[in-house]
Amino acid sequence: MLVREAVVLLALTVTFQLEVSWVVSSNYQTTDKETHPIYVRTKPYS
């Protein structure tokens, strides 16, 4: 049970960090926005 909770927490942390980096790159128009994996997957050439 404890191991499973740790895995879930780790997964949520990674997902949260990815979302934060996507939001930051979208808000501040960073030069590497086009190469961000989430941005490329969700909004290709938009």
C-alpha positions in Angstrom: 0.0 0.0 0.0 2.8 2.4 0.9 4.7 1.7 -2.2 1.7 2.3 -4.4 1.0 5.6 -2.7 4.6 6.6 -3.3 4.3 5.8 -7.0 1.1 7.7 -7.3 2.6 10.7 -5.6 5.7 10.6 -7.8 3.5 10.4 -10.9 1.4 13.4 -9.8 4.5 15.4 -9.0 6.0 14.8 -12.5 2.7 15.6 -14.2 2.4 18.8 -12.1 5.9 19.9 -13.1 5.2 19.3 -16.7 2.0 21.3 -16.6 3.7 24.1 -14.8 6.5 24.2 -17.4 4.0 24.2 -20.2 2.0 27.1 -18.6 5.2 29.1 -18.0 6.4 28.6 -21.6 3.0 29.5 -22.9 2.7 32.7 -20.8 6.1 34.0 -21.3 6.6 33.0 -25.0 9.9 31.3 -24.4 12.1 30.5 -27.5 11.8 26.7 -26.9 8.0 26.7 -26.7 7.7 24.9 -30.1 9.9 22.1 -29.0 8.1 21.5 -25.7 6.7 17.9 -25.9 3.3 18.8 -24.4 2.9 21.9 -26.5 3.8 20.0 -29.7 1.4 17.2 -28.8 -1.6 19.4 -27.9 -1.2 22.4 -30.2 0.8 21.6 -33.3 1.5 24.6 -35.5 -1.4 26.7 -34.1 
